[in-house]
Amino acid sequence: MSADVKLTLAVLVAAATIMILNETSLSVALPAIMAEYQVPATIVQWLLTGFMLTMAVVIPTTGFVIERFTTRQVFITACLLFIVGTVAAALAPAFIFLLAGRVIQAAGTALVIPLLMTVTMTLVPRQRRGSVMGIIAIVISVAPALGPTVGGAIVNSMTWHWVFWLMVPLIALVLLGGWWKLRNVGENRNVPLDILSFFLSAFAFGGLIYALSSIESMLAGEGTVALIILAIGVVSLVLFVMRQLQLGKQDKAFLDLRPFAIRNFTLAVSVILVSFGAMLGFATVLPIYLQTSLGVTALVTGLVVMPGGVLQAIMSPFVGRLFDSYGPFPLAIPGAILMLAGVGSMILLNEHSAVWMVICMHVSFSVGMAMMMTPMMTTALSSLPDNLYSHGSAGMNTLQQLAGATGTAILVVFLTRGTIAGTEAGLSEAAATAQGSTMAFTFAAACMVIVVCLVPFVKRVNNEPEHVEVPAA
């Protein structure tokens, strides 16, 4: 690869890393925010839910945006949105301004991730894609895992405002680097914006994310509004899909769904989605188990997940190089088994378990994630013809938001119901939470069984460029 290509990818990777790290680093600061603004947990949780909602609404537009505007225009817009949102959140005089800042941040983040994947698939030759996607895997899967560690260290020594302030100079430097050196990639088309598709997309994906985030209240019989929004989301999704299939025949789709007609892409994406949903749900339940059942601090909680995150970051580039040489199976199959072993062994944890055991189990899960995520992402996007990279990336990332929300919601339901049952049975808070955590980890392990079964059906894509016949919409 030329120096220009490496610099272009480096700028995009740096921007995406900062933005995704920001997504989860605020989670450990929620108690402090609740105390400062005097808001309950149900309200403060919108700082995380609102971020996911915005991502789910904006990402489907990126297929159109990347085709319509230049790489530099999309990148600069994303960075400026992120900076404005970050400063607004850091200065927020009231909770509503903090939430607005997070929404603006999420809009910038949603533009950068598909842009990074599309540029990578366009610039990097097939025989080198695994190595580069290994680095991108650090952004997609490691940065969210390390976010709580970074946030815990900041909150432990400074106020939660510094979680935002420390991001500002970092993203400003990346913006200046991109302004100076980032090149435009690919050709742009004057694609008309289908307003109906935009609103259907917003109602569909936004409604589904909101409903999934409210699944516990729906099960408790208190989610009438959430049920209505779920119905709107499902109807909008059906209409959205029908609309895209119609527009796809004219090559004017807002989000082209033809990538999902390619079997290998759909299988690889399915593996990614189930794994990603299990990972985010697992990452939500584990801190609650550690702090409530084992009684450790927020800082220690962050340190527990750090070895796995660091190992994953170190391994991902090497996994990418091995993928280029040997294909997905020698890596993805053992990786899926390691993930299953890691989360499956957590079923045995209780309120008396040692912290070092949790670290070992998390390391097993993280190493498996590193071995599997890069091969699956590279295989999925390499299965597409060049003209569908942007839409394939947008579709995959949109579904990842839905998968993350689904995995988190379901595991939290198991955690909550198990904890309530334990409390009613007379168990202590620590023991009841451990019981709920066991139920949640059991569901996550079941998801990983599905992944282990799916991985062998994903085919290796030849390194040599080939013509791919895309079925008609």
C-alpha positions in Angstrom: 0.0 0.0 0.0 1.2 3.5 -0.7 1.9 6.1 2.0 -1.2 8.1 1.0 -3.4 5.0 1.5 -1.8 4.2 4.9 -2.3 7.8 6.0 -5.9 7.9 4.9 -6.7 4.7 6.8 -4.8 5.9 9.9 -6.8 9.1 10.1 -10.1 7.2 9.8 -9.1 4.5 12.3 -8.0 7.1 14.8 -11.3 9.0 14.5 -13.4 5.8 14.8 -11.4 4.6 17.8 -11.9 7.9 19.8 -15.6 8.0 18.9 -16.4 4.4 19.8 -14.3 4.6 23.0 -16.4 7.5 24.0 -19.6 5.4 23.5 -18.9 3.2 26.5 -16.5 5.2 28.6 -19.4 7.1 30.1 -21.1 4.0 31.6 -19.1 4.1 34.8 -19.9 7.8 35.3 -23.7 7.3 35.4 -23.9 7.3 39.2 -22.0 10.6 39.5 -24.2 12.1 36.8 -27.4 10.9 38.6 -26.1 12.6 41.8 -25.2 15.9 40.1 -28.4 16.3 38.1 -30.7 14.6 40.6 -32.1 12.2 38.0 -33.1 8.5 38.5 -31.4 5.5 36.8 -34.3 5.2 34.3 -33.6 8.7 33.0 -29.8 8.7 33.1 -29.8 5.4 31.1 -30.9 7.5 28.1 -27.3 8.7 27.8 -26.6 5.2 26.5 -29.9 4.3 24.9 -30.1 7.7 23.2 -26.7 7.1 21.7 -27.7 3.8 20.3 -31.0 5.2 19.0 -29.2 7.9 17.1 -26.7 5.5 15.7 -29.5 3.2 14.5 -31.3 6.2 12.8 -28.2 7.7 11.2 -26.2 4.6 10.0 -28.8 3.5 7.4 -28.3 6.9 5.7 -24.6 6.4 5.3 -25.0 4.2 2.1 -26.6 7.2 0.4 -24.3 9.8 2.1 -21.0 8.0 1.1 -22.3 7.7 -2.6 -23.5 11.3 -2.7 -20.7 13.2 -0.9 -16.9 13.0 -1.0 -14.8 11.2 1.6 -13.4 14.5 3.0 -16.9 16.1 3.3 -18.3 13.1 5.2 -15.2 12.9 7.5 -15.0 16.6 8.3 -18.8 16.7 9.0 -18.5 13.7 11.3 -15.6 15.2 13.3 -17.3 18.6 13.6 -20.5 16.9 14.9 -18.5 14.9 17.4 -16.6 18.0 18.7 -19.8 20.1 19.0 -21.6 17.3 20.8 -18.6 16.6 23.1 -18.2 20.3 24.2 -22.0 20.6 24.7 -22.0 17.5 26.9 -19.0 18.7 28.9 -20.6 22.2 29.6 -24.1 20.9 30.1 -25.9 23.0 32.7 -28.8 20.5 32.9 -29.4 16.9 32.0 -31.3 17.6 28.8 -28.2 19.5 27.4 -26.0 16.5 28.3 -28.4 14.2 26.4 -28.5 16.5 23.4 -24.7 16.5 23.3 -24.6 12.7 23.3 -27.1 12.6 20.4 -24.9 14.9 18.4 -21.8 12.8 19.2 -23.6 9.7 18.1 -24.5 11.3 14.7 -20.8 11.9 14.1 -19.9 8.4 15.2 -22.5 6.8 12.9 -21.0 8.5 9.8 -17.4 7.5 10.5 -17.7 3.7 11.0 -19.3 2.8 7.6 -17.0 5.3 6.0 -13.9 3.6 7.4 -15.1 0.2 6.2 -16.0 1.4 2.7 -12.7 3.2 2.2 -10.8 0.1 3.4 -12.6 -2.2 1.0 -12.1 0.2 -1.8 -8.4 1.0 -1.3 -6.9 -2.2 0.1 -6.3 -5.1 -2.3 -8.0 -8.4 -1.5 -4.8 -10.2 -0.4 -4.1 -7.5 2.3 -7.7 -6.9 3.6 -7.4 -9.3 6.5 -4.4 -7.3 8.0 -6.2 -4.0 7.7 -9.5 -5.4 9.0 -7.6 -6.7 11.9 -6.8 -3.2 12.9 -10.5 -2.1 12.3 -11.6 -5.0 14.6 -9.7 -3.3 17.4 -12.0 -0.3 16.8 -15.2 -2.2 16.5 -14.8 -4.7 19.4 -11.9 -3.7 21.6 -12.6 0.0 22.0 -16.1 -0.6 23.5 -14.5 -3.1 25.9 -11.8 -0.7 27.1 -14.2 2.2 27.4 -15.3 1.4 31.0 -11.6 1.0 32.0 -10.7 4.5 30.6 -13.9 6.0 32.0 -13.3 4.4 35.4 -9.7 5.8 35.6 -10.9 9.3 34.7 -13.9 9.4 37.1 -11.7 7.9 39.9 -9.3 10.9 39.7 -11.4 13.7 38.2 -15.0 14.6 37.6 -17.1 13.0 34.9 -16.9 16.1 32.8 -13.4 15.1 31.9 -14.6 12.0 30.1 -15.7 14.5 27.5 -13.0 17.2 27.8 -10.2 14.7 27.2 -11.8 13.7 23.9 -11.8 17.2 22.5 -8.1 17.7 21.8 -7.7 14.2 20.5 -10.5 14.4 17.9 -9.4 18.0 17.0 -5.9 16.7 16.2 -7.4 13.9 14.1 -9.6 16.5 12.3 -6.6 18.6 11.5 -4.7 15.6 10.2 -7.7 14.6 8.0 -8.1 18.2 6.7 -4.5 18.2 5.7 -3.9 14.7 4.3 -7.1 12.8 3.8 -7.8 11.9 0.2 -11.1 11.4 -1.6 -11.9 7.8 -2.4 -14.1 6.4 -5.1 -16.5 8.2 -7.4 -19.6 10.0 -6.3 -23.0 9.8 -7.9 -25.7 12.4 -7.8 -28.2 10.1 -6.1 -31.5 11.7 -5.2 -32.5 11.5 -1.5 -35.7 9.5 -1.0 -37.4 11.4 1.9 -39.9 8.6 2.5 -37.2 6.1 2.9 -35.4 8.3 5.4 -38.4 8.7 7.6 -39.3 5.0 7.4 -35.8 4.1 8.3 -35.9 6.5 11.3 -39.2 5.1 12.6 -38.2 1.5 11.9 -34.7 1.3 13.5 -35.3 4.0 16.1 -38.6 2.4 17.2 -37.1 -1.1 17.4 -34.1 0.1 19.5 -36.4 2.0 21.8 -38.7 -1.0 22.2 -35.8 -3.4 22.9 -34.4 -1.0 25.5 -37.8 -1.1 27.2 -38.4 -4.8 27.1 -38.3 -5.2 30.9 -41.1 -2.7 31.4 -43.1 -4.4 28.7 -42.7 -7.8 30.4 -43.7 -6.1 33.7 -47.0 -4.9 32.1 -45.9 -1.2 32.3 -44.8 -0.7 28.7 -47.9 0.5 26.8 -46.0 3.3 25.1 -43.1 1.0 24.3 -45.5 -1.6 22.7 -47.0 1.1 20.5 -43.6 2.2 19.4 -42.6 -1.4 18.8 -45.7 -1.8 16.5 -44.8 1.4 14.7 -41.2 0.2 14.3 -42.2 -3.2 12.9 -44.7 -1.7 10.4 -42.1 0.9 9.3 -39.5 -1.7 8.9 -41.7 -3.8 6.6 -42.6 -0.7 4.5 -38.9 0.4 4.5 -37.8 -3.0 3.1 -40.6 -3.0 0.5 -39.6 0.5 -0.5 -35.9 -0.4 -0.9 -36.7 -3.4 -3.0 -38.7 -1.2 -5.3 -36.0 1.5 -5.5 -33.3 -1.2 -5.9 -34.8 -2.2 -9.3 -34.0 1.4 -10.4 -30.6 1.5 -8.7 -31.9 4.3 -6.5 -32.2 2.6 -3.1 -31.7 4.6 0.0 -30.2 1.5 1.7 -29.5 -1.2 -1.0 -30.6 -4.6 0.3 -29.0 -6.6 -2.5 -25.9 -7.5 -0.3 -28.2 -9.7 1.8 -29.1 -11.7 -1.3 -25.5 -12.9 -1.3 -25.4 -16.0 0.9 -21.9 -15.7 2.2 -22.3 -12.1 3.2 -25.6 -12.9 5.1 -24.0 -15.9 6.9 -20.9 -14.0 8.0 -23.0 -11.0 9.1 -25.3 -13.4 11.1 -22.2 -14.7 13.0 -21.1 -11.1 13.7 -24.5 -10.0 14.9 -25.1 -12.9 17.3 -21.5 -12.5 18.7 -21.8 -8.7 19.0 -25.2 -8.9 20.7 -23.8 -11.5 23.2 -20.7 -9.4 23.8 -22.5 -6.1 24.5 -25.0 -7.9 26.8 -22.2 -9.7 28.5 -20.3 -6.4 28.9 -23.4 -4.9 30.6 -24.1 -7.7 33.0 -20.5 -8.4 34.1 -19.9 -5.0 35.8 -23.1 -5.4 37.8 -22.1 -8.9 38.9 -18.6 -7.7 39.9 -19.8 -4.6 41.9 -22.9 -6.1 43.5 -22.0 -9.8 44.0 -18.2 -9.5 44.5 -18.3 -6.0 46.0 -15.4 -4.5 43.9 -15.1 -0.8 43.0 -15.8 0.8 39.6 -12.0 1.1 39.0 -11.4 -2.6 39.8 -14.3 -3.5 37.5 -12.5 -1.6 34.7 -9.2 -3.3 35.5 -10.8 -6.7 35.4 -11.8 -6.4 31.7 -8.5 -4.6 30.8 -6.3 -7.7 30.2 -8.8 -9.2 27.8 -9.2 -6.0 26.0 -5.4 -5.4 25.7 -4.9 -9.0 24.5 -7.6 -8.6 21.9 -6.0 -5.3 20.7 -2.6 -7.0 20.4 -3.9 -10.1 18.6 -6.2 -8.5 16.1 -3.6 -7.3 13.6 -1.8 -10.7 13.7 -5.1 -12.5 13.2 -5.7 -10.3 10.1 -2.3 -11.4 8.7 -3.0 -15.1 9.4 -6.4 -14.7 7.7 -4.7 -13.3 4.6 -2.6 -16.5 4.4 -4.9 -19.2 5.7 -8.5 -18.0 5.3 -11.2 -17.8 8.0 -11.6 -21.4 9.3 -8.3 -22.0 11.2 -9.1 -18.8 13.1 -12.8 -18.4 13.4 -13.7 -21.9 14.5 -11.3 -22.1 17.4 -12.2 -18.4 18.2 -15.9 -19.3 18.5 -15.1 -22.2 20.7 -13.0 -20.0 23.0 -15.8 -17.5 23.2 -18.2 -20.2 24.2 -15.8 -21.6 26.8 -15.2 -18.1 28.3 -18.9 -17.1 28.7 -20.0 -20.7 29.4 -17.6 -21.0 32.3 -19.2 -17.9 33.8 -22.3 -19.9 34.5 -20.4 -21.4 37.4 -19.7 -18.1 39.1 -21.3 -17.2 42.4 -21.0 -14.5 45.1 -17.9 -16.2 46.5 -15.9 -16.5 43.3 -12.4 -15.1 43.0 -11.8 -12.1 40.8 -8.9 -13.8 39.1 -11.3 -16.5 37.8 -13.4 -13.8 36.2 -10.3 -12.3 34.6 -9.3 -15.7 33.1 -12.8 -16.3 31.7 -13.0 -12.8 30.2 -9.6 -13.3 28.6 -10.8 -16.5 27.0 -13.8 -14.7 25.6 -11.7 -11.7 24.4 -9.1 -13.9 22.7 -11.8 -15.8 20.9 -13.5 -12.6 19.8 -10.2 -11.4 18.3 -9.8 -14.7 16.4 -13.3 -14.6 15.0 -14.4 -11.0 14.4 -11.7 -10.1 11.9 -12.2 -13.1 9.6 -16.0 -12.7 9.6 -15.9 -8.9 8.9 -13.4 -9.3 6.1 -15.2 -12.3 4.6 -18.6 -10.6 4.7 -17.4 -7.4 2.9 -15.1 -9.2 0.5 -18.1 -11.3 -0.7 -19.6 -8.1 -2.2 -18.9 -6.4 -5.5 -17.3 -3.0 -5.4 -20.5 -1.0 -6.0 -22.2 -2.5 -2.9 -19.4 -1.9 -0.3 -21.0 1.3 1.2 -24.5 -0.2 1.4 -23.2 -3.6 2.7 -21.3 -1.8 5.4 -24.2 0.5 6.3 -26.6 -2.5 6.5 -24.1 -4.5 8.6 -23.5 -1.7 11.1 -27.2 -0.9 11.3 -28.0 -4.4 12.3 -25.1 -4.4 14.8 -26.9 -1.6 16.7 -30.1 -3.7 16.7 -28.1 -6.8 17.8 -26.4 -4.9 20.6 -29.6 -3.5 21.8 -31.3 -6.9 21.6 -28.4 -8.7 23.4 -28.2 -6.1 26.2 -32.0 -6.0 26.7 -32.4 -9.8 26.9 -29.5 -10.4 29.2 -30.6 -7.6 31.5 -34.1 -9.2 31.6 -32.6 -12.5 32.7 -30.4 -10.7 35.2 -33.4 -8.8 36.6 -35.8 -11.7 36.8 -33.1 -14.0 38.3 -32.2 -11.4 40.9 -35.9 -10.8 41.8 -36.5 -14.5 42.2 -33.4 -14.9 44.4 -34.5 -12.0 46.6 -38.0 -13.4 47.0 -36.4 -16.8 48.0 -34.6 -15.0 50.8 -31.1 -14.8 49.3 -28.8 -11.9 50.1 -28.4 -9.1 47.5 -25.0 -10.5 46.5 -26.3 -14.1 46.1 -29.5 -12.9 44.3 -27.5 -10.9 41.8 -25.1 -13.8 41.2 -28.2 -16.0 40.5 -29.5 -13.4 38.0 -26.0 -13.1 36.4 -25.9 -16.9 36.0 -29.2 -16.9 34.0 -27.9 -14.0 31.8 -24.5 -15.8 31.2 -26.5 -19.0 30.3 -28.4 -17.2 27.5 -25.1 -15.6 26.2 -23.6 -19.1 26.1 -26.6 -20.3 24.1 -25.9 -17.5 21.6 -22.3 -18.7 21.3 -23.5 -22.2 20.6 -25.4 -20.8 17.6 -22.2 -19.0 16.5 -20.1 -22.2 16.7 -22.7 -24.0 14.5 -22.8 -21.2 11.9 -19.1 -20.5 11.4 -18.3 -23.6 9.4 -20.8 -22.7 6.7 -19.1 -19.4 5.9 -17.0 -19.8 2.7 -13.6 -18.4 2.0 -13.5 -15.6 -0.6 -10.7 -15.9 -3.2 -7.9 -13.4 -3.0 -8.0 -12.7 -6.7 -10.6 -10.1 -7.8 -13.6 -11.7 -9.3 -16.9 -10.7 -10.8 -19.7 -11.4 -8.4 -23.2 -11.9 -9.8 -25.6 -10.0 -7.5 -29.2 -11.4 -7.6 -31.8 -8.8 -8.6 -33.7 -7.1 -5.8 
